[in-house]
Amino acid sequence: MIREIKEATDFLYKRGIEAPEVGVILGTGLGNLFVKEIKKPLIINYNSIPHFPISTVEYHKGQLIYGEVKGKKVLAMQGRFHYYEGYSLQQVTLPVRVMKLLGVQHLLISNAAGNLNPDWKKGQLMLIDDHINLLPDNPLRGENYEIFGPRFPDMSEPYALSLNKKLKQIAKAKKIKLNEGVYTAVMGPNLETRAEYRFLRRIGSDAVGMSTVPEVIVANHMGLPCCAVSVLTDDCDPDNLKPVNLKEIVKVAGKAEPKLTELYVTLINAI
């Protein structure tokens, strides 16, 4: 794993990616507007980067974009990887380790998620305060490499309080509704049953999705401060459950994208 991470890092450094300050992971149906904010973009397709997985999900473009946002060097993933695609969680999180080795100091994550909170509605944003990991594996399973982090990393503050505080201040100043809650990661790729939605709500979940948590675990393992915002793309009310499809999810995410982009661009300017 160390060799693969080093080879991917060296490849990107030689392609001109030097000392990025902020890493960004753009989720399903998100990223088009944010990418437009990146000045002097250098675009590298995932399939040209040694040991990078290939994004197989529709609406995940599969390219790394390096440039400037508000005067800061940014490295953005337009499209991420998921466990349900058949990749190991070590493969899913390899880009996070590469970002850290390249110099990234803060990691901003976004995702599309199902809304479990009856007080909220689809189309709103949720700042992730904490998470529950229901994935059947862990990216840190196996031999630990001390050059990356400790065998048993602390997770008392998985999402940096300093970044979350700034995001809440930005949202208030710009009058953007930003809920705050608990995100639960499940394996997928199927959506959940009514009974599963009831279970998730009872264990304290406000939103459910199929990503983000492995990336956050690895970021914490490496001492990389991170934050994450979910776009709530469908209401998961088990008593009034309606069928959803990917096109609907992407459509809702697209409508919320301007607000999420504004939050993250302003945050990048502030850190």
C-alpha positions as a printed NumPy array, in Angstrom:
array([[  0.   ,   0.   ,   0.   ],
       [  2.822,   2.42 ,   0.837],
       [  4.419,   1.816,  -2.564],
       [  1.15 ,   2.431,  -4.413],
       [  0.434,   5.637,  -2.488],
       [  3.972,   6.893,  -3.096],
       [  3.832,   6.108,  -6.823],
       [  0.494,   7.927,  -7.206],
       [  1.829,  10.888,  -5.21 ],
       [  5.039,  11.093,  -7.225],
       [  3.106,  10.911, -10.501],
       [  0.857,  13.826,  -9.53 ],
       [  3.782,  15.886,  -8.24 ],
       [  5.582,  15.429, -11.553],
       [  2.422,  16.493, -13.386],
       [  2.566,  19.84 , -11.585],
       [  0.493,  19.36 ,  -8.44 ],
       [  2.56 ,  21.084,  -5.765],
       [  1.588,  21.877,  -2.177],
       [ -2.223,  21.954,  -2.463],
       [ -3.684,  23.508,   0.682],
       [ -7.283,  22.294,   0.524],
       [ -8.637,  18.955,  -0.68 ],
       [-12.256,  18.632,  -1.81 ],
       [-14.284,  15.48 ,  -2.49 ],
       [-17.396,  16.149,  -4.581],
       [-20.325,  13.752,  -4.228],
       [-23.129,  12.469,  -6.452],
       [-24.62 ,  15.185,  -8.634],
       [-22.363,  17.804,  -7.068],
       [-19.264,  19.602,  -8.246],
       [-20.062,  21.236, -11.565],
       [-20.475,  24.679, -10.031],
       [-17.571,  24.25 ,  -7.637],
       [-15.279,  23.192, -10.478],
       [-16.146,  26.426, -12.291],
       [-14.721,  28.31 ,  -9.296],
       [-11.295,  26.724,  -9.796],
       [ -8.933,  29.079, -11.614],
       [ -6.187,  27.837, -13.968],
       [ -7.385,  24.234, -13.662],
       [ -5.1  ,  21.285, -14.315],
       [ -7.319,  18.267, -15.014],
       [ -6.057,  14.7  , -14.691],
       [ -8.28 ,  11.688, -15.371],
       [ -8.277,   8.998, -12.704],
       [ -7.456,   6.307, -15.258],
       [ -4.084,   7.934, -15.908],
       [ -3.023,   8.001, -12.23 ],
       [ -1.125,   4.919, -11.016],
       [ -3.206,   2.746,  -8.646],
       [ -6.236,   5.072,  -8.628],
       [ -9.534,   3.194,  -8.926],
       [-11.862,   4.074, -11.781],
       [-15.187,   5.696, -10.929],
       [-17.953,   3.448, -12.301],
       [-20.96 ,   5.437, -11.064],
       [-22.998,   7.659, -13.358],
       [-22.613,  11.374, -12.544],
       [-19.131,  10.79 , -11.072],
       [-16.83 ,  12.209, -13.751],
       [-13.637,  10.611, -12.483],
       [-11.114,  13.408, -12.654],
       [ -8.749,  15.233, -10.342],
       [ -8.706,  19.021, -10.693],
       [ -5.921,  21.217,  -9.358],
       [ -6.034,  24.994,  -9.325],
       [ -6.826,  28.042,  -7.227],
       [ -9.94 ,  29.082,  -5.311],
       [ -9.829,  32.427,  -3.523],
       [ -6.055,  32.474,  -3.844],
       [ -5.567,  29.044,  -2.256],
       [ -4.31 ,  25.934,  -4.03 ],
       [ -7.097,  23.383,  -4.195],
       [ -7.114,  19.732,  -5.239],
       [-10.637,  18.503,  -6.005],
       [-11.944,  15.02 ,  -6.725],
       [-14.824,  15.267,  -9.192],
       [-16.232,  11.848,  -8.439],
       [-15.372,   9.441,  -5.649],
       [-15.222,   5.683,  -5.114],
       [-17.558,   3.428,  -3.134],
       [-17.325,   0.072,  -1.422],
       [-20.338,  -1.184,  -3.412],
       [-18.4  ,  -0.731,  -6.657],
       [-16.259,  -3.693,  -5.612],
       [-13.258,  -1.774,  -4.318],
       [-11.647,  -2.393,  -0.948],
       [-11.876,   0.473,   1.519],
       [ -8.097,   0.846,   1.21 ],
       [ -8.636,   1.552,  -2.501],
       [-11.58 ,   3.849,  -1.802],
       [ -9.479,   5.984,   0.541],
       [ -6.173,   5.929,  -1.348],
       [ -6.809,   9.432,  -2.789],
       [ -7.158,  10.873,   0.731],
       [ -3.724,   9.536,   1.661],
       [ -2.291,  10.92 ,  -1.569],
       [ -3.833,  14.338,  -0.859],
       [ -2.229,  14.406,   2.574],
       [  1.205,  13.449,   1.239],
       [  0.94 ,  16.155,  -1.438],
       [  0.44 ,  18.736,   1.309],
       [ -3.327,  19.145,   1.797],
       [ -4.046,  20.737,   5.181],
       [ -7.865,  20.663,   5.225],
       [-10.303,  18.227,   3.603],
       [-13.82 ,  19.301,   2.555],
       [-16.252,  16.496,   1.703],
       [-19.736,  16.487,   0.185],
       [-22.282,  13.775,  -0.482],
       [-25.877,  13.095,  -1.42 ],
       [-27.815,  11.454,   1.405],
       [-31.274,  10.273,   2.33 ],
       [-33.097,  12.405,   4.906],
       [-34.244,  10.544,   8.023],
       [-35.154,  13.546,  10.17 ],
       [-38.915,  14.273,  10.055],
       [-38.272,  17.962,  10.794],
       [-36.221,  18.43 ,   7.625],
       [-36.983,  18.254,   3.914],
       [-35.179,  17.031,   0.826],
       [-33.16 ,  19.739,  -0.883],
       [-31.786,  21.04 ,   2.419],
       [-28.171,  20.784,   3.575],
       [-26.869,  18.942,   6.631],
       [-23.553,  19.643,   8.285],
       [-22.243,  16.335,   9.598],
       [-21.484,  16.573,  13.317],
       [-20.851,  12.854,  13.857],
       [-21.348,   9.523,  12.134],
       [-22.295,   5.885,  12.592],
       [-20.33 ,   3.36 ,  10.548],
       [-22.419,   0.391,   9.365],
       [-20.085,  -0.568,   6.535],
       [-18.883,  -4.191,   6.767],
       [-15.194,  -3.224,   6.687],
       [-12.773,  -0.555,   7.86 ],
       [-10.048,   1.143,   5.785],
       [ -7.623,   0.714,   8.708],
       [ -8.063,  -3.064,   8.936],
       [ -4.82 ,  -4.961,   8.515],
       [ -1.252,  -3.893,   9.167],
       [ -0.902,  -0.359,  10.523],
       [  1.696,   1.93 ,   9.017],
       [  2.97 ,   4.293,  11.7  ],
       [  4.157,   6.785,   9.06 ],
       [  0.462,   7.488,   8.42 ],
       [ -0.939,   7.347,  11.94 ],
       [ -1.472,   5.326,  15.147],
       [ -2.888,   1.822,  15.38 ],
       [ -5.929,   3.057,  17.327],
       [ -6.761,   6.588,  16.157],
       [ -9.032,   8.69 ,  18.346],
       [-12.45 ,   9.533,  16.877],
       [-13.847,  11.859,  19.55 ],
       [-13.84 ,  14.712,  17.004],
       [-14.1  ,  13.103,  13.552],
       [-15.303,  16.362,  11.987],
       [-13.121,  19.315,  12.963],
       [-15.037,  21.587,  15.318],
       [-13.145,  24.622,  14.023],
       [-14.284,  23.967,  10.436],
       [-17.851,  23.194,  11.5  ],
       [-17.981,  26.402,  13.516],
       [-16.845,  28.423,  10.503],
       [-19.412,  26.732,   8.248],
       [-22.228,  27.525,  10.673],
       [-21.109,  31.158,  10.848],
       [-20.955,  31.377,   7.05 ],
       [-24.403,  29.796,   6.678],
       [-25.889,  32.237,   9.179],
       [-24.289,  35.246,   7.496],
       [-25.492,  34.161,   4.05 ],
       [-28.906,  33.018,   5.302],
       [-28.361,  29.465,   4.096],
       [-30.308,  26.848,   6.048],
       [-27.75 ,  24.389,   7.395],
       [-29.067,  21.554,   9.535],
       [-26.626,  19.685,  11.754],
       [-26.803,  15.985,  12.478],
       [-25.531,  12.413,  12.372],
       [-24.705,  10.637,   9.102],
       [-24.786,   6.844,   8.837],
       [-22.832,   4.977,   6.173],
       [-24.238,   1.729,   4.77 ],
       [-22.907,  -0.59 ,   2.092],
       [-25.487,  -0.188,  -0.688],
       [-25.96 ,  -0.085,  -3.604],
       [-29.669,  -0.715,  -2.962],
       [-31.611,   1.897,  -1.058],
       [-32.981,   0.929,   2.327],
       [-36.23 ,  -0.804,   3.281],
       [-38.883,   0.771,   5.496],
       [-37.734,  -1.36 ,   8.428],
       [-34.13 ,  -0.28 ,   7.859],
       [-35.132,   3.389,   7.836],
       [-36.925,   2.884,  11.161],
       [-33.852,   1.157,  12.581],
       [-31.507,   3.913,  11.399],
       [-33.687,   6.602,  12.944],
       [-33.876,   4.738,  16.254],
       [-30.103,   4.451,  16.541],
       [-29.713,   8.203,  16.099],
       [-29.28 ,   8.773,  12.366],
       [-30.39 ,  11.971,  10.663],
       [-29.155,  11.005,   7.187],
       [-27.983,   7.866,   5.423],
       [-25.575,   7.358,   2.538],
       [-22.945,   5.058,   1.057],
       [-19.744,   7.089,   1.326],
       [-17.785,   9.671,   3.343],
       [-17.164,   7.7  ,   6.547],
       [-14.149,   5.707,   5.211],
       [-12.594,   8.955,   3.932],
       [-13.161,  10.621,   7.3  ],
       [-11.639,   7.679,   9.178],
       [ -8.488,   7.842,   7.062],
       [ -8.3  ,  11.633,   7.347],
       [ -8.423,  11.317,  11.131],
       [ -5.835,   8.542,  11.054],
       [ -3.459,  10.912,   9.243],
       [ -4.26 ,  13.973,  11.351],
       [ -6.001,  15.753,   8.466],
       [ -8.807,  18.074,   9.685],
       [-11.994,  17.538,   7.701],
       [-15.625,  18.559,   7.451],
       [-18.547,  17.216,   5.448],
       [-21.904,  18.478,   4.202],
       [-24.728,  16.273,   2.926],
       [-27.321,  17.35 ,   0.412],
       [-30.549,  15.669,   1.53 ],
       [-31.842,  14.348,  -1.768],
       [-34.846,  12.239,  -0.73 ],
       [-37.146,  11.934,   2.283],
       [-36.887,   8.518,   3.928],
       [-40.17 ,   8.413,   5.826],
       [-40.997,   4.717,   6.296],
       [-44.701,   5.466,   6.743],
       [-44.942,   7.465,   3.508],
       [-42.132,   5.968,   1.447],
       [-42.103,   6.706,  -2.263],
       [-39.824,   5.119,  -4.898],
       [-36.8  ,   7.204,  -5.89 ],
       [-34.264,   6.904,  -8.668],
       [-30.838,   8.308,  -9.431],
       [-32.128,  10.976, -11.812],
       [-34.36 ,  12.423,  -9.094],
       [-31.494,  12.364,  -6.598],
       [-29.19 ,  14.167,  -9.023],
       [-31.892,  16.724,  -9.841],
       [-32.389,  17.6  ,  -6.166],
       [-28.626,  17.71 ,  -5.585],
       [-28.265,  20.081,  -8.527],
       [-30.783,  22.511,  -7.064],
       [-28.91 ,  22.572,  -3.738],
       [-25.475,  22.782,  -5.346],
       [-25.268,  26.617,  -5.501],
       [-25.689,  26.885,  -1.724],
       [-23.144,  24.152,  -1.019],
       [-20.682,  25.737,  -3.444],
       [-21.12 ,  29.118,  -1.773],
       [-20.484,  27.576,   1.642],
       [-17.311,  25.8  ,   0.596],
       [-15.86 ,  28.637,  -1.507],
       [-16.372,  31.02 ,   1.403],
       [-14.872,  28.499,   3.831],
       [-11.8  ,  28.08 ,   1.639],
       [-11.356,  31.841,   1.708],
       [-11.597,  31.814,   5.511],
       [ -9.102,  29.048,   6.343]])
